[in-house]
Structures are given as structure tokens and as C-alpha cells.
Amino acid sequence: MMQIQLLSFPKCAQPSASISASPHGFTLFSTRHQLPKLVGNLHFPSCSFNSWKRVSRFQFRSRKCGGLARARCELVEDDGFYMRRCVELARTAIGFTSPNPMVGCVIVKDGKIVGQGFHPKAGQPHAEVFALRDAGDSAENATAYVSLEPCNHYGRTPPCAETLIKAKVKRVVVGMVDPNPIVASKGVDRLRDAGIDVTVGVEEELCKGLNEAYIHQMLTRKPFVTLRYSLSVNGHLLDQLGEGVTEAGGYYSKLLQEYDAIIVSGSLTEKLSSLMSREPVANQPLQIVIASDPDQLALAKEVSKTIVFADKEITAEGDLAQKGLEAVVLDRINLTPILEHCKHQGLCSVLLDLRGSFGNHEGLVKEAIEQKVLQKIVVEVLPYWNEANGGESLVALNGLVKRLEVKNFCP
């Protein structure tokens, strides 16, 4: 299963829509880097709400009485609205929760949000705990919305299902069941056993898209791999990015924040410091450098969170030990041991970025295609016509259409 995302940036145009994967298929939703503005009430555009405290929809019932029609207005909770708010809250912690998922929680009572929270970082309390703390005594007989099934086991934090039960919530709405085998519907079952009304699957595809890397890792025990490259309009690979995309708010800056690791060519060692997310307080990805020249090794050590993969020949010439570099020495550079290393380091997502010399990546890309490890492709099309002699084309990627079915392509 794989998805493709095409980004076109003539004169710094905004990124186009993104595709989000789920373990059972793919769904298209609005730009993943710019959450839709969830303001007002989508069912009744004429009604507006200037806060999160009143966001339910109205349901009208009518009945005849003595030849006259009488209307009665009832307040009905909009589960989808509150679940989308959960997703928005969850994304506040993007880049910080891995290997845990991003989760948001909202507590609603009498048509008002009385508590909300999100999971900020692995090892810290879960979203439900923060939301219940925010709600206080108002949580009793309220409805709890949570984007991922509450856990029912003791890990680094107590089980959230028990926390919700103790808070005496009346109803729990779950976006999706947790694919983690130690959870997998056990939280839902525990809540129902306690007499709590539970609804599962509200905005499920949106919630799956929020944690695509986590879901993939849980189902396959392998990192989620995304391939990214830039193209000229006539199909040549370009070793550059669009104007402004590396700045805070740009698609590339946000993309880096989302991934645990990025694989780059050793020819980019002079630019490694630029391969960093500019988002406020961003958690930077581990930079995995594929070295093909001993001279590249001296530069790599200047950047924190960097590990070098090199073959024995390059290692001998470069003398990694004396340079103080963290390195993995392979008989031959290939993708499998790199992903295995990421797996053992607890990294859930890896961005394979075709910048620098494409020759350094050609073997990795071919291997990724042959072994079908790619889950997503991000293509940036730049407004250039490249006819330079020796320009690199997508020869290594020609087999992509033949060997892998690309789903939900979005220009």
C-alpha cells in the first residue's frame, strides 16, 4: 500500500492536498500541514460560535397539535465536530510523541467543552489525563471524545480507561481502535463493562491519518518510509527546494518535523545544518548520512543527531574513530540494514530525501521499490525546464508504476 503526494510551488504557492494512509486503505483529506478551520457550525452556517464552548448542532422535531404544527428544538452533540477538535489538539505535539501516537481528548457536557488535552511527549500523561484535569468535577456524567482508544494497561503511565471510569464519565466516543496488540479493543471493552456507553469509529480515517507511522509500525514492526524528491517540469531530478519551503510554515520545514529520521546523501554534508525544521521548538529528525567519500565524514560531525553509514573502504580511509563520529559500517550500503537500525532505535518514520548526488541514493531507491517498503511519495515540482547535459532523470524510478500501484494520487 502506498500513497503519493504532489507538491507544486510556482512562486511559493501553498502545498496541495495530502493523502493519508490507513492500514486498510487510503483516504484523501484536506492539507495535512494546515488543519481545516473548525469554526462555527457546519450544519447551520447561519449560526456562528466564537468559542469552543458551544459547538453542538440543533435538531428540529415537529408534530401536529389541533391542526397547528409545533416545533421543538433539541440540542444534539456533534460527535464529528468534537473528534476533529481532538485531532487538532493531538497535532500540537507533532514530532514529540514517537514512538507513541499523537492523541487528543475533549470533555463535553451540556453542549460545552469543559476540558481538553493532548499527549505531549512519550513518558508523560496521556491526553485523557490532561483533559480530565482540565474538566475537574465537570467530567462527571460528561462525554469524553478521544482520537485513539484509551489504554487499559500499566506502562509508563496508568491505564486511561480506569481514569475515565473513576471520573464517572457517562459516554466515551473513540476515533479509532488502537492497533497496539496490548490495547486492541481492551480499553473499549473495559469501559463498556463499567457501564459506560462507547461509540467507536467517529472520523476514523482522519484519526488514522494522524498516526499513519504509528499504525504501520504496529502492524508490520517496520518503520514508515516516505520518498521525497524535486522535479523540473520536464521530469528531471533537481537538487534544490522551492523558495520559502524550508522556512517556518513551509511544507519542507513541517515535513522534517514529522519524521524520526531523514536519509540524505553524503554530498550534502556541507548543508546538513540546513536540513532542520524551522518550526517553533521543533524536535529535529536524526540525520542518516550515506557517505561515499572520506572527505564527507569530517563535515558530518559538526551536526548533532547525525549517524553515518559507510562501507569498509570509506571507513578505512576516513578513520571514523578518530573523527569522533557515530557510524555503522556495512559491507555494502543498502536500505535493509539502515531500516533495521532505525527499528532497533525505536524510530517509527523515515524520510528518504533525494537531495545531493542521486548516485548515492539510486541503489536505496531501487531496493525500496523492489521490496515494496515505500508507504508514501512526496514530489515537489518546481517551475524550471531543465535541459542541462547529464541531468539526472527518474530512470531508477521508472519501475515504480510497473511494480507498485500508486493509490490516491493527488496533484
Salt bridges, closest charged atoms under 4 A:
GLU74 OE1 - ARG61 NE 2.88
GLU74 OE2 - ARG72 NH1 2.31
GLU77 OE1 - ARG171 NH1 3.61
ASP78 OD2 - HIS43 NE2 3.04
ASP79 OD2 - ARG171 NH2 2.69
GLU88 OE1 - ARG85 NH1 3.02
GLU162 OE2 - ARG190 NE 2.54
ASP197 OD2 - ARG171 NE 3.72
GLU203 OE2 - ARG84 NH1 2.72
GLU204 OE2 - LYS208 NZ 3.67
GLU205 OE2 - LYS208 NZ 3.87
GLU212 OE2 - ARG32 NH2 3.08
GLU212 OE2 - LYS376 NZ 2.63
GLU258 OE1 - ARG32 NH2 3.27
GLU258 OE2 - HIS33 ND1 2.95
GLU258 OE2 - ARG91 NH2 3.90
ASP331 OD1 - LYS312 NZ 2.97
GLU340 OE1 - HIS344 NE2 3.56
ASP353 OD1 - ARG228 NE 2.77
GLU362 OE2 - LYS366 NZ 3.40
GLU370 OE2 - ARG403 NH1 2.73
GLU380 OE1 - ARG228 NH1 3.47
